[in-house]
Amino acid sequence: MQNTPIMIMLGSDDIHPEMLQKRHLEKLVAGLVEEGFDLFDVLRSVTINPVLHYGLDAGLLRPGDPADFIVVDDLRKMNVLETWINGAESI
Amino acid sequence: MEQIYILPGFIDAHVHIESSMITPGSFAMASVPHGTIGAVSDPHEIANVIGIEGVKFMIEDGKKTPFRFYFGAPSCVPATDMESSGARIGSKEIEALLDKYGYKVSGRNDEFSRSY
């Protein structure tokens, strides 16, 4: 990620249910930032990079995009307060 | 006033939902509280068990939620001829999947190296 950040995407591969209950990508992002990786490189790897690489229809907060976004409290802790998909809050 | 940050939602770029032992719908429900809004999923595990019908199930179940599921056409079914698996997905089945669902296949999902 340090050398070629635009080539990196993050994925769980195999995530077991007891893990998924506690955490998913947000804690991976927080952990990488804690390790010293650039915040925007890490965020890019779970947003821009997969969307552009695969040509996905998920929103990236660009004008005209579907309203897919999250609200977090802290860029180091990445506690997710809200998740919105296509303009509706996911409860 | 507390500070908050708005970010694009997160995409799991490679995941086998079957390993979570829950259906796509439940996977969506479990992952959205963690900020995940979509997943690029390779359904080769269910495909290895029951073939195309399994892949179709995953796709149809995923469609029931607003979560953005993107399923790949699995390239390793079976992973090897040395196991007793439930199904085989060859070029005909892949073509059928692409036709029916208008897939964009951007590359291989998992590929197992030939070490035998």
Backbone of each chain as ProteinMPNN parsed JSONL, in Angstrom:
{"seq_chain_A": "MQNTPIMIMLGSDDIHPEMLQKRHLEKLVAGLVEEGFDLFDVLRSVTINPVLHYGLDAGLLRPGDPADFIVVDDLRKMNVLETWINGAESI", "coords_chain_A": {"N_chain_A": [[0.826, -1.2, 0.0], [2.015, 1.166, 0.616], [3.679, 1.632, -1.558], [2.174, 1.365, -3.975], [-0.568, 2.584, -3.726], [-2.93, 2.931, -5.202], [-3.474, 0.518, -6.237], [-4.518, -1.22, -4.462], [-6.986, -3.167, -2.815], [-9.309, -3.891, -0.224], [-10.414, -6.882, 1.282], [-12.522, -9.32, 2.903], [-12.282, -12.001, 2.459], [-12.652, -14.791, 3.89], [-14.941, -14.53, 6.285], [-15.914, -15.262, 9.467], [-18.988, -15.911, 11.28], [-18.983, -15.121, 14.021], [-16.995, -13.273, 14.126], [-17.864, -11.371, 12.31], [-19.981, -10.309, 13.634], [-18.774, -8.647, 15.427], [-17.014, -6.966, 14.068], [-16.091, -5.49, 10.942], [-15.035, -4.227, 7.92], [-14.468, -1.731, 8.909], [-12.918, -1.765, 11.216], [-10.641, -2.905, 10.277], [-9.748, -0.895, 8.614], [-9.312, 1.073, 10.584], [-7.285, -0.198, 12.03], [-5.193, -0.323, 10.143], [-4.641, 2.357, 9.752], [-3.781, 2.981, 12.28], [-1.447, 1.491, 12.257], [0.106, 3.1, 10.751], [-0.328, 3.587, 8.062], [-1.296, 5.722, 5.37], [-4.184, 7.63, 5.879], [-5.962, 8.294, 3.758], [-5.105, 6.663, 1.675], [-5.795, 4.199, 2.745], [-8.585, 4.451, 3.058], [-9.275, 4.792, 0.402], [-8.834, 2.238, -0.534], [-11.014, 0.789, 0.232], [-13.107, 1.974, -0.958], [-12.999, 3.959, -3.377], [-11.11, 2.483, -4.986], [-12.112, -0.306, -5.317], [-14.632, 0.339, -6.462], [-14.052, 1.723, -8.85], [-12.306, -0.067, -10.123], [-13.834, -2.428, -10.531], [-15.985, -1.304, -11.756], [-18.389, -0.613, -10.372], [-21.724, 0.19, -9.249], [-21.918, 1.617, -6.927], [-22.074, 4.414, -4.69], [-19.821, 7.231, -4.418], [-19.804, 9.598, -3.085], [-19.725, 11.54, -5.009], [-20.983, 14.245, -7.035], [-24.273, 13.545, -8.069], [-24.051, 10.846, -7.579], [-25.393, 7.749, -6.229], [-26.756, 7.896, -2.927], [-24.776, 6.601, -0.964], [-23.339, 6.181, 1.958], [-21.422, 6.591, 5.022], [-21.482, 7.498, 8.482], [-19.091, 8.458, 10.716], [-17.485, 8.603, 13.958], [-14.896, 9.26, 14.493], [-11.793, 9.454, 12.976], [-9.752, 7.748, 13.554], [-10.716, 5.792, 15.219], [-12.945, 4.88, 13.877], [-15.697, 4.292, 14.516], [-18.789, 3.367, 13.502], [-21.542, 5.325, 13.017], [-23.819, 5.718, 11.508], [-25.247, 4.12, 8.65], [-25.844, 4.495, 5.278], [-27.647, 3.501, 2.45], [-28.226, 3.97, -0.892], [-29.673, 6.304, -0.357], [-31.248, 5.703, 1.802], [-31.456, 5.084, 5.268], [-29.724, 2.411, 6.767], [-30.977, 0.151, 8.978]], "CA_chain_A": [[0.0, 0.0, 0.0], [2.884, 2.345, 0.621], [4.271, 1.867, -2.877], [1.175, 1.518, -5.041], [-1.863, 2.601, -3.03], [-4.117, 2.859, -6.054], [-3.653, -0.866, -6.697], [-4.883, -2.073, -3.326], [-8.373, -3.225, -2.346], [-9.416, -4.73, 0.97], [-11.525, -7.827, 1.289], [-12.499, -10.212, 4.062], [-12.054, -13.375, 1.992], [-13.565, -15.652, 4.646], [-15.177, -13.956, 7.611], [-16.819, -16.131, 10.216], [-20.084, -15.11, 11.837], [-18.718, -14.495, 15.324], [-16.153, -12.109, 13.848], [-18.681, -10.381, 11.603], [-20.827, -9.634, 14.626], [-18.007, -7.641, 16.184], [-16.27, -6.02, 13.261], [-15.895, -5.834, 9.533], [-13.943, -3.463, 7.298], [-14.159, -0.47, 9.593], [-11.83, -1.998, 12.172], [-9.462, -3.141, 9.441], [-9.318, 0.454, 8.237], [-8.76, 1.711, 11.788], [-6.028, -0.873, 12.352], [-4.157, 0.061, 9.181], [-4.275, 3.744, 10.049], [-2.99, 2.885, 13.517], [-0.127, 0.96, 11.87], [0.877, 4.158, 10.117], [-0.649, 3.801, 6.655], [-1.974, 6.989, 5.123], [-5.628, 7.5, 6.017], [-6.67, 8.348, 2.479], [-4.761, 5.438, 0.938], [-6.592, 3.101, 3.295], [-9.994, 4.668, 2.694], [-9.363, 4.557, -1.033], [-8.809, 0.796, -0.807], [-12.339, 0.199, 0.493], [-14.144, 2.777, -1.602], [-12.701, 4.317, -4.766], [-10.415, 1.455, -5.776], [-13.006, -1.36, -5.811], [-15.712, 0.844, -7.323], [-13.537, 2.03, -10.185], [-11.721, -1.262, -10.734], [-14.877, -3.345, -10.981], [-17.079, -0.592, -12.417], [-19.576, -0.84, -9.553], [-22.651, 1.322, -9.221], [-21.973, 2.177, -5.57], [-21.777, 5.844, -4.64], [-18.54, 7.663, -3.836], [-20.01, 10.984, -2.669], [-19.549, 12.462, -6.142], [-22.296, 14.772, -7.426], [-25.041, 12.629, -8.906], [-23.918, 9.46, -7.126], [-26.352, 7.288, -5.217], [-26.372, 8.299, -1.572], [-24.202, 5.506, -0.182], [-22.323, 6.789, 2.809], [-21.444, 6.264, 6.445], [-21.126, 8.564, 9.407], [-18.236, 7.918, 11.777], [-17.237, 9.58, 15.02], [-13.472, 9.524, 14.705], [-11.115, 8.825, 11.836], [-8.838, 6.702, 14.025], [-11.471, 4.677, 15.823], [-13.894, 4.389, 12.874], [-16.977, 3.769, 15.012], [-19.798, 3.736, 12.517], [-22.77, 5.781, 13.679], [-24.928, 5.511, 10.58], [-24.913, 3.601, 7.315], [-26.914, 4.824, 4.339], [-27.501, 2.887, 1.129], [-29.189, 4.507, -1.861], [-30.481, 7.368, 0.211], [-32.042, 5.274, 2.951], [-30.597, 4.628, 6.353], [-29.823, 0.981, 7.057], [-31.147, -0.038, 10.428]], "C_chain_A": [[0.863, 1.254, 0.0], [3.4, 2.674, -0.772], [3.246, 2.162, -3.952], [-0.22, 1.533, -4.451], [-3.063, 2.494, -3.948], [-4.378, 1.434, -6.527], [-4.192, -1.774, -5.605], [-6.382, -1.996, -3.066], [-8.396, -4.143, -1.133], [-10.611, -5.654, 0.859], [-11.383, -8.762, 2.462], [-12.098, -11.628, 3.715], [-13.008, -14.344, 2.683], [-13.769, -15.033, 6.006], [-16.239, -14.778, 8.315], [-17.846, -15.301, 10.973], [-19.756, -14.424, 13.16], [-17.811, -13.277, 15.177], [-17.003, -10.992, 13.246], [-19.612, -9.638, 12.564], [-20.078, -8.473, 15.271], [-17.404, -6.558, 15.284], [-16.268, -6.451, 11.809], [-14.796, -4.922, 8.987], [-13.535, -2.25, 8.122], [-12.998, -0.621, 10.578], [-10.531, -2.328, 11.457], [-8.871, -1.786, 9.023], [-8.65, 1.136, 9.431], [-7.398, 1.117, 12.134], [-4.894, -0.465, 11.432], [-3.695, 1.492, 9.425], [-3.413, 3.79, 11.309], [-1.572, 2.396, 13.224], [0.716, 1.986, 11.14], [0.606, 4.357, 8.641], [-1.449, 5.091, 6.518], [-3.488, 6.788, 5.138], [-6.332, 7.42, 4.668], [-6.313, 7.17, 1.575], [-5.636, 4.286, 1.424], [-8.057, 3.256, 2.901], [-10.226, 4.407, 1.212], [-9.51, 3.068, -1.331], [-10.135, 0.108, -0.498], [-13.461, 0.996, -0.156], [-13.815, 2.993, -3.086], [-12.113, 3.156, -5.557], [-11.335, 0.333, -6.233], [-14.078, -0.839, -6.752], [-15.207, 1.102, -8.738], [-12.979, 0.792, -10.88], [-12.795, -2.178, -11.321], [-15.998, -2.638, -11.735], [-18.391, -0.763, -11.676], [-20.46, 0.398, -9.543], [-22.806, 1.918, -7.826], [-21.528, 3.635, -5.588], [-20.452, 6.149, -3.963], [-18.609, 9.123, -3.406], [-19.637, 11.974, -3.773], [-20.922, 13.041, -6.476], [-23.014, 13.812, -8.36], [-24.959, 11.181, -8.493], [-25.106, 9.061, -6.266], [-25.821, 7.64, -3.83], [-25.992, 7.083, -0.744], [-23.128, 6.134, 0.684], [-22.459, 6.322, 4.248], [-21.056, 7.493, 7.249], [-20.29, 7.931, 10.508], [-17.884, 9.031, 12.758], [-15.797, 10.076, 15.015], [-12.712, 8.767, 13.62], [-10.065, 7.804, 12.261], [-9.603, 5.514, 14.55], [-12.469, 4.069, 14.83], [-15.104, 3.698, 13.498], [-18.069, 4.278, 14.079], [-21.098, 4.093, 13.235], [-23.991, 5.53, 12.803], [-24.404, 4.938, 9.281], [-26.1, 3.869, 6.414], [-26.635, 4.151, 3.001], [-28.619, 3.418, 0.245], [-30.175, 5.479, -1.227], [-31.339, 6.963, 1.388], [-31.116, 4.744, 4.033], [-30.826, 3.143, 6.592], [-29.921, 0.807, 8.552], [-30.845, -1.497, 10.729]], "O_chain_A": [[0.478, 2.282, -0.556], [3.544, 3.842, -1.13], [3.414, 3.087, -4.746], [-0.984, 0.589, -4.654], [-4.116, 2.016, -3.527], [-5.404, 1.173, -7.155], [-4.309, -2.983, -5.811], [-6.978, -0.919, -3.091], [-7.59, -5.068, -1.032], [-11.682, -5.258, 0.4], [-10.282, -8.984, 2.965], [-11.627, -12.375, 4.573], [-14.054, -14.684, 2.13], [-12.84, -15.016, 6.814], [-17.341, -14.959, 7.797], [-17.609, -14.13, 11.272], [-20.184, -13.296, 13.405], [-17.851, -12.361, 15.999], [-16.879, -9.826, 13.621], [-19.978, -8.487, 12.329], [-20.67, -7.45, 15.616], [-17.297, -5.395, 15.674], [-16.425, -7.631, 11.494], [-13.713, -4.867, 9.569], [-12.394, -1.793, 8.044], [-12.195, 0.297, 10.746], [-9.445, -2.06, 11.973], [-7.66, -1.574, 9.075], [-7.564, 1.703, 9.308], [-6.469, 1.844, 12.487], [-3.762, -0.28, 11.879], [-2.509, 1.801, 9.318], [-2.442, 4.543, 11.388], [-0.614, 2.832, 13.863], [1.91, 1.773, 10.93], [1.237, 5.207, 8.012], [-2.177, 5.493, 7.426], [-4.007, 5.882, 4.485], [-7.2, 6.572, 4.465], [-7.149, 6.727, 0.787], [-6.15, 3.5, 0.627], [-8.691, 2.297, 2.462], [-11.259, 3.862, 0.824], [-10.219, 2.68, -2.26], [-10.357, -1.029, -0.916], [-14.638, 0.718, 0.075], [-14.317, 2.267, -3.945], [-12.559, 2.871, -6.668], [-11.358, 0.025, -7.425], [-14.405, -1.499, -7.739], [-15.865, 0.737, -9.712], [-13.157, 0.621, -12.086], [-12.682, -2.641, -12.456], [-16.873, -3.297, -12.296], [-19.415, -1.033, -12.303], [-19.998, 1.511, -9.797], [-23.756, 2.662, -7.583], [-20.702, 4.032, -6.41], [-20.015, 5.433, -3.062], [-17.588, 9.81, -3.368], [-19.275, 13.116, -3.49], [-21.935, 12.387, -6.223], [-22.431, 13.323, -9.328], [-25.719, 10.355, -8.999], [-25.751, 9.909, -5.649], [-24.614, 7.675, -3.594], [-26.777, 6.597, 0.071], [-22.102, 6.576, 0.168], [-23.469, 5.738, 4.639], [-20.391, 8.402, 6.753], [-20.725, 6.981, 11.157], [-17.97, 10.219, 12.446], [-15.513, 11.181, 15.478], [-12.962, 7.586, 13.38], [-9.541, 7.071, 11.422], [-9.2, 4.367, 14.357], [-12.801, 2.887, 14.926], [-15.494, 2.621, 13.048], [-18.237, 5.484, 13.9], [-21.673, 3.28, 13.958], [-25.061, 5.174, 13.297], [-23.282, 5.22, 8.861], [-27.232, 3.514, 6.745], [-25.521, 4.222, 2.481], [-29.798, 3.328, 0.585], [-31.366, 5.465, -1.535], [-32.084, 7.785, 1.923], [-30.133, 4.055, 3.758], [-31.963, 2.671, 6.617], [-29.056, 1.258, 9.302], [-30.916, -1.917, 11.884]]}, "seq_chain_B": "MEQIYILPGFIDAHVHIESSMITPGSFAMASVPHGTIGAVSDPHEIANVIGIEGVKFMIEDGKKTPFRFYFGAPSCVPATDMESSGARIGSKEIEALLDKYGYKVSGRNDEFSRSY", "coords_chain_B": {"N_chain_B": [[-19.904, 20.743, 20.497], [-20.063, 17.617, 18.961], [-17.72, 16.126, 16.73], [-18.29, 14.832, 13.538], [-17.784, 12.567, 10.788], [-18.34, 12.186, 7.372], [-18.252, 9.576, 5.179], [-17.636, 7.775, 2.086], [-19.505, 4.729, 1.781], [-18.299, 1.468, 2.751], [-16.783, -1.05, 0.725], [-16.57, -4.47, 0.467], [-14.061, -5.996, -1.088], [-13.532, -8.581, -1.82], [-14.999, -11.436, -1.027], [-16.134, -14.477, 0.406], [-19.19, -15.224, 0.936], [-20.405, -17.455, 1.869], [-18.709, -18.516, 3.783], [-19.323, -17.112, 6.02], [-21.451, -18.356, 6.92], [-24.042, -17.572, 6.774], [-26.927, -16.351, 5.028], [-26.914, -14.266, 2.028], [-28.689, -12.067, 2.502], [-28.732, -11.965, 5.302], [-26.066, -11.553, 5.745], [-25.797, -8.998, 4.754], [-27.344, -7.597, 6.621], [-25.825, -8.045, 8.887], [-23.426, -6.777, 8.3], [-23.823, -4.075, 7.629], [-24.007, -2.414, 9.992], [-21.359, -2.046, 10.439], [-20.493, -0.331, 8.586], [-20.33, -1.278, 6.025], [-21.366, -1.263, 2.701], [-21.543, -2.703, 0.447], [-20.537, -5.649, -1.416], [-18.134, -7.533, -3.165], [-18.535, -10.557, -4.267], [-17.43, -13.885, -4.398], [-19.008, -16.674, -5.327], [-18.017, -19.332, -5.086], [-17.999, -21.359, -3.251], [-20.634, -22.246, -2.609], [-21.248, -22.917, -5.167], [-19.579, -25.061, -5.661], [-20.862, -26.969, -4.205], [-23.637, -27.153, -5.007], [-23.72, -26.169, -7.587], [-24.856, -24.165, -10.383], [-27.454, -23.527, -9.522], [-27.059, -22.878, -6.886], [-25.517, -20.559, -7.087], [-27.365, -18.902, -8.33], [-29.27, -18.764, -6.291], [-27.854, -17.27, -4.374], [-27.58, -14.826, -5.671], [-30.275, -14.049, -6.088], [-31.208, -13.962, -3.454], [-29.634, -11.949, -2.421], [-30.61, -9.778, -3.811], [-32.848, -9.026, -2.471], [-32.285, -7.176, -0.599], [-31.261, -3.726, 0.006], [-28.56, -3.584, 0.014], [-25.454, -3.592, -1.709], [-24.756, -6.064, -3.631], [-22.354, -7.799, -5.508], [-21.882, -10.311, -7.568], [-19.51, -12.697, -8.589], [-18.766, -14.744, -11.472], [-18.02, -17.929, -10.827], [-14.728, -19.205, -11.117], [-13.429, -21.496, -10.427], [-14.623, -24.212, -10.275], [-15.003, -27.541, -10.347], [-12.586, -27.069, -7.636], [-10.516, -28.771, -7.8], [-9.906, -31.886, -9.426], [-9.457, -33.88, -7.711], [-11.058, -34.109, -5.55], [-14.262, -35.017, -4.104], [-16.697, -33.299, -5.277], [-19.735, -31.349, -5.545], [-20.574, -30.287, -7.954], [-20.026, -28.997, -11.265], [-18.774, -26.264, -12.937], [-18.692, -25.106, -16.03], [-17.701, -23.661, -19.193], [-20.119, -23.367, -20.522], [-21.995, -23.051, -18.457], [-21.059, -20.746, -17.305], [-21.481, -18.953, -19.379], [-24.267, -19.005, -19.435], [-24.817, -17.852, -16.958], [-23.759, -15.306, -17.324], [-25.364, -14.386, -19.385], [-27.955, -14.482, -18.235], [-27.81, -12.777, -16.048], [-26.494, -10.558, -16.888], [-23.843, -10.129, -16.214], [-20.802, -8.446, -15.469], [-17.744, -9.637, -16.047], [-14.759, -9.146, -14.597], [-12.442, -10.385, -14.215], [-10.568, -13.134, -12.925], [-11.882, -14.909, -10.12], [-11.087, -16.605, -7.522], [-8.13, -18.381, -8.054], [-6.798, -21.501, -8.102], [-3.57, -22.752, -7.703], [-1.808, -24.97, -9.866], [-0.659, -27.552, -8.338], [-0.402, -30.212, -8.282]], "CA_chain_B": [[-20.518, 19.913, 19.447], [-19.209, 16.504, 18.546], [-17.35, 16.146, 15.332], [-18.541, 13.578, 12.821], [-17.218, 12.522, 9.453], [-19.135, 11.441, 6.4], [-17.356, 8.896, 4.23], [-18.339, 6.781, 1.258], [-19.634, 3.432, 2.438], [-17.202, 0.556, 2.44], [-17.041, -2.203, -0.147], [-15.704, -5.633, 0.676], [-13.665, -6.249, -2.481], [-13.431, -10.008, -2.124], [-15.49, -12.183, 0.13], [-16.961, -15.665, 0.203], [-20.258, -15.056, 1.924], [-20.717, -18.764, 2.45], [-17.893, -18.735, 4.986], [-19.959, -16.48, 7.178], [-22.488, -19.322, 7.3], [-25.364, -16.947, 6.742], [-27.338, -16.039, 3.661], [-26.574, -12.891, 1.656], [-29.538, -11.102, 3.217], [-28.256, -11.85, 6.682], [-24.731, -10.948, 5.674], [-26.033, -7.558, 4.608], [-27.813, -7.089, 7.903], [-24.727, -8.104, 9.863], [-22.269, -5.945, 7.959], [-24.082, -2.627, 7.51], [-23.63, -1.626, 11.176], [-19.911, -1.813, 10.418], [-20.172, 0.614, 7.523], [-20.218, -1.939, 4.724], [-22.563, -1.03, 1.891], [-21.547, -3.605, -0.696], [-19.505, -6.682, -1.401], [-17.857, -8.277, -4.388], [-18.507, -11.886, -3.683], [-17.19, -15.033, -5.257], [-19.829, -17.749, -4.747], [-17.525, -20.641, -5.532], [-18.241, -22.4, -2.251], [-21.948, -22.839, -2.856], [-21.202, -23.479, -6.518], [-18.948, -26.375, -5.552], [-21.796, -27.905, -3.589], [-24.833, -27.399, -5.814], [-23.656, -25.638, -8.942], [-25.495, -22.918, -10.826], [-28.627, -23.229, -8.684], [-26.54, -22.229, -5.691], [-25.134, -19.192, -7.452], [-28.62, -18.169, -8.55], [-29.86, -18.488, -4.983], [-27.118, -16.18, -3.724], [-27.914, -13.577, -6.367], [-31.672, -13.685, -5.825], [-31.352, -13.595, -2.044], [-28.99, -10.647, -2.256], [-31.443, -8.725, -4.42], [-33.936, -8.655, -1.58], [-31.865, -6.079, 0.287], [-30.653, -2.606, -0.715], [-27.106, -3.791, 0.034], [-24.961, -3.746, -3.08], [-24.027, -7.31, -3.879], [-21.818, -8.015, -6.857], [-21.415, -11.691, -7.559], [-18.69, -13.112, -9.71], [-19.006, -16.057, -12.044], [-16.872, -18.62, -10.227], [-13.819, -19.777, -12.105], [-12.782, -22.721, -9.948], [-15.601, -25.2, -9.828], [-14.426, -27.774, -9.014], [-11.251, -26.533, -7.39], [-9.596, -29.809, -8.255], [-10.592, -33.151, -9.711], [-9.065, -34.898, -6.726], [-12.043, -34.14, -4.469], [-15.623, -35.326, -4.542], [-17.506, -32.102, -5.058], [-21.126, -31.536, -5.953], [-20.968, -29.7, -9.239], [-18.985, -28.507, -12.166], [-19.208, -25.107, -13.725], [-17.816, -24.952, -17.188], [-17.919, -22.453, -19.98], [-21.558, -23.236, -20.836], [-22.685, -22.518, -17.288], [-20.625, -19.352, -17.139], [-22.195, -18.185, -20.404], [-25.652, -18.878, -18.991], [-24.838, -16.874, -15.868], [-23.516, -13.973, -17.878], [-26.567, -14.021, -20.134], [-29.127, -14.272, -17.393], [-27.658, -11.693, -15.082], [-25.762, -9.42, -17.439], [-22.618, -9.969, -15.444], [-19.524, -8.006, -16.026], [-16.673, -10.38, -15.392], [-13.554, -8.335, -14.796], [-11.227, -11.176, -14.044], [-10.805, -14.367, -12.187], [-12.115, -14.77, -8.691], [-9.942, -17.303, -6.964], [-7.582, -19.424, -8.914], [-5.906, -22.373, -7.348], [-2.418, -23.095, -8.544], [-1.71, -26.399, -10.165], [0.515, -28.061, -7.641], [-0.429, -31.683, -8.234]], "C_chain_B": [[-19.557, 18.807, 19.039], [-18.896, 16.62, 17.066], [-17.706, 14.808, 14.705], [-17.966, 13.699, 11.42], [-18.127, 11.692, 8.55], [-18.19, 10.88, 5.352], [-18.192, 8.081, 3.257], [-18.449, 5.477, 2.038], [-18.577, 2.467, 1.941], [-17.664, -0.627, 1.595], [-16.05, -3.297, 0.208], [-15.325, -6.138, -0.713], [-13.549, -7.721, -2.83], [-13.873, -10.804, -0.907], [-16.288, -13.397, -0.329], [-18.011, -15.656, 1.297], [-20.571, -16.37, 2.619], [-19.908, -19.046, 3.721], [-18.49, -18.094, 6.221], [-21.119, -17.336, 7.681], [-23.858, -18.689, 7.448], [-25.671, -16.584, 5.299], [-26.916, -14.607, 3.315], [-27.402, -11.843, 2.393], [-29.071, -10.881, 4.637], [-26.863, -11.251, 6.736], [-24.857, -9.43, 5.57], [-26.403, -6.94, 5.952], [-26.682, -7.038, 8.923], [-23.628, -7.096, 9.557], [-22.57, -4.453, 7.881], [-23.785, -1.84, 8.783], [-22.131, -1.309, 11.228], [-19.507, -0.914, 9.254], [-20.024, 0.002, 6.144], [-21.495, -1.709, 3.932], [-22.63, -1.945, 0.678], [-20.42, -4.609, -0.595], [-19.376, -7.313, -2.772], [-17.598, -9.71, -3.941], [-18.279, -12.962, -4.727], [-17.943, -16.213, -4.66], [-19.328, -19.145, -5.081], [-17.786, -21.741, -4.518], [-19.599, -23.054, -2.47], [-21.986, -23.485, -4.242], [-20.594, -24.87, -6.501], [-19.893, -27.41, -4.964], [-22.977, -28.203, -4.515], [-24.871, -26.631, -7.131], [-24.389, -24.329, -9.16], [-26.684, -22.544, -9.952], [-28.205, -22.498, -7.414], [-26.169, -20.783, -5.96], [-26.386, -18.339, -7.643], [-29.293, -17.825, -7.232], [-29.191, -17.285, -4.334], [-27.516, -14.832, -4.339], [-29.325, -13.116, -6.009], [-31.874, -13.266, -4.375], [-30.765, -12.213, -1.791], [-29.841, -9.501, -2.774], [-32.559, -8.25, -3.502], [-33.561, -7.506, -0.641], [-31.313, -4.937, -0.55], [-29.116, -2.711, -0.783], [-26.612, -4.089, -1.374], [-24.102, -4.991, -3.214], [-23.577, -7.365, -5.329], [-21.229, -9.414, -6.854], [-20.596, -11.987, -8.8], [-19.174, -14.438, -10.264], [-17.801, -16.916, -11.659], [-16.02, -19.381, -11.234], [-13.184, -21.087, -11.672], [-13.788, -23.716, -9.428], [-15.543, -26.397, -10.761], [-13.027, -27.191, -8.876], [-10.195, -27.503, -7.899], [-10.405, -31.073, -8.543], [-10.29, -34.213, -8.668], [-10.003, -34.944, -5.533], [-13.373, -34.608, -5.026], [-16.473, -34.098, -4.267], [-18.856, -32.311, -5.722], [-21.439, -31.072, -7.35], [-19.75, -29.269, -10.025], [-19.55, -27.302, -12.899], [-18.207, -24.897, -14.836], [-18.213, -23.742, -17.997], [-19.39, -22.253, -20.331], [-22.304, -22.579, -19.683], [-22.316, -21.054, -17.07], [-21.366, -18.466, -18.126], [-23.639, -17.956, -19.988], [-25.779, -17.844, -17.887], [-24.683, -15.464, -16.417], [-24.741, -13.473, -18.627], [-27.697, -13.624, -19.215], [-28.978, -13.022, -16.543], [-26.889, -10.498, -15.62], [-24.527, -9.108, -16.627], [-21.591, -9.174, -16.218], [-18.456, -8.821, -15.323], [-15.379, -9.631, -15.646], [-12.297, -9.161, -14.609], [-11.559, -12.425, -13.281], [-11.148, -14.042, -10.755], [-10.937, -15.407, -7.978], [-9.395, -18.254, -8.014], [-6.591, -20.236, -8.12], [-4.746, -22.794, -8.236], [-2.363, -24.601, -8.743], [-0.465, -26.962, -9.499], [0.537, -29.568, -7.631], [0.145, -32.324, -9.485]], "O_chain_B": [[-18.374, 19.053, 18.802], [-19.683, 17.134, 16.271], [-17.444, 13.759, 15.293], [-17.699, 14.799, 10.935], [-18.612, 10.629, 8.939], [-17.428, 11.614, 4.721], [-19.333, 7.731, 3.562], [-17.587, 5.161, 2.859], [-18.031, 2.628, 0.849], [-18.78, -1.126, 1.739], [-14.841, -3.07, 0.243], [-16.176, -6.653, -1.438], [-13.475, -8.076, -4.006], [-13.188, -10.83, 0.115], [-17.017, -13.346, -1.32], [-17.746, -16.033, 2.438], [-20.947, -16.402, 3.791], [-20.381, -19.738, 4.623], [-18.189, -18.497, 7.345], [-21.692, -17.068, 8.737], [-24.723, -19.203, 8.157], [-24.775, -16.52, 4.457], [-26.596, -13.823, 4.209], [-26.862, -10.838, 2.855], [-29.02, -9.749, 5.118], [-26.527, -10.525, 7.672], [-24.12, -8.683, 6.214], [-25.859, -5.915, 6.363], [-26.594, -6.105, 9.722], [-22.965, -6.612, 10.474], [-21.663, -3.638, 8.049], [-23.348, -0.694, 8.687], [-21.695, -0.423, 11.962], [-18.32, -0.755, 8.97], [-19.636, 0.685, 5.197], [-22.591, -1.939, 4.443], [-23.633, -1.973, -0.036], [-19.484, -4.454, 0.189], [-20.367, -7.589, -3.449], [-16.579, -10.019, -3.324], [-18.871, -12.939, -5.806], [-17.566, -16.709, -3.598], [-20.127, -20.046, -5.334], [-17.796, -22.921, -4.868], [-19.701, -24.28, -2.51], [-22.677, -24.482, -4.453], [-21.033, -25.756, -7.234], [-19.732, -28.606, -5.207], [-23.285, -29.365, -4.779], [-25.938, -26.462, -7.723], [-24.525, -23.505, -8.256], [-26.898, -21.365, -9.67], [-28.908, -21.611, -6.93], [-26.467, -19.894, -5.163], [-26.455, -17.202, -7.176], [-29.826, -16.728, -7.069], [-29.86, -16.394, -3.812], [-27.754, -13.849, -3.638], [-29.546, -11.953, -5.672], [-32.621, -12.328, -4.093], [-31.326, -11.412, -1.043], [-29.799, -8.391, -2.244], [-33.148, -7.193, -3.728], [-34.423, -6.936, 0.028], [-30.932, -5.148, -1.702], [-28.471, -2.0, -1.553], [-27.292, -4.769, -2.142], [-22.899, -4.978, -2.951], [-24.323, -7.023, -6.247], [-20.206, -9.669, -6.219], [-20.942, -11.581, -9.91], [-19.908, -15.168, -9.598], [-16.686, -16.659, -12.113], [-16.533, -20.103, -12.089], [-12.479, -21.724, -12.454], [-13.791, -24.026, -8.236], [-16.004, -26.285, -11.897], [-12.372, -26.864, -9.865], [-9.127, -27.103, -8.365], [-11.468, -31.287, -7.959], [-10.814, -35.324, -8.74], [-9.785, -35.72, -4.602], [-13.599, -34.604, -6.236], [-16.918, -33.887, -3.139], [-19.089, -33.325, -6.379], [-22.485, -31.431, -7.891], [-18.629, -29.192, -9.522], [-20.668, -27.334, -13.412], [-17.045, -24.559, -14.611], [-18.976, -22.895, -17.532], [-19.862, -21.12, -20.429], [-23.124, -21.683, -19.881], [-23.157, -20.234, -16.7], [-21.822, -17.377, -17.78], [-24.178, -16.863, -20.159], [-26.723, -17.054, -17.87], [-25.397, -14.546, -16.013], [-25.115, -12.304, -18.527], [-28.319, -12.575, -19.382], [-29.947, -12.288, -16.348], [-26.655, -9.53, -14.896], [-24.21, -7.944, -16.385], [-21.524, -9.223, -17.446], [-18.288, -8.698, -14.11], [-14.951, -9.497, -16.793], [-11.193, -8.663, -14.829], [-12.727, -12.722, -13.029], [-10.743, -13.002, -10.236], [-9.884, -14.782, -7.851], [-10.154, -18.858, -8.772], [-5.652, -19.696, -7.536], [-4.943, -23.151, -9.398], [-2.809, -25.384, -7.905], [0.641, -26.861, -10.031], [1.426, -30.158, -7.016], [0.188, -33.55, -9.587]]}, "name": "protein", "num_of_chains": 2, "seq": "MQNTPIMIMLGSDDIHPEMLQKRHLEKLVAGLVEEGFDLFDVLRSVTINPVLHYGLDAGLLRPGDPADFIVVDDLRKMNVLETWINGAESIMEQIYILPGFIDAHVHIESSMITPGSFAMASVPHGTIGAVSDPHEIANVIGIEGVKFMIEDGKKTPFRFYFGAPSCVPATDMESSGARIGSKEIEALLDKYGYKVSGRNDEFSRSY"}
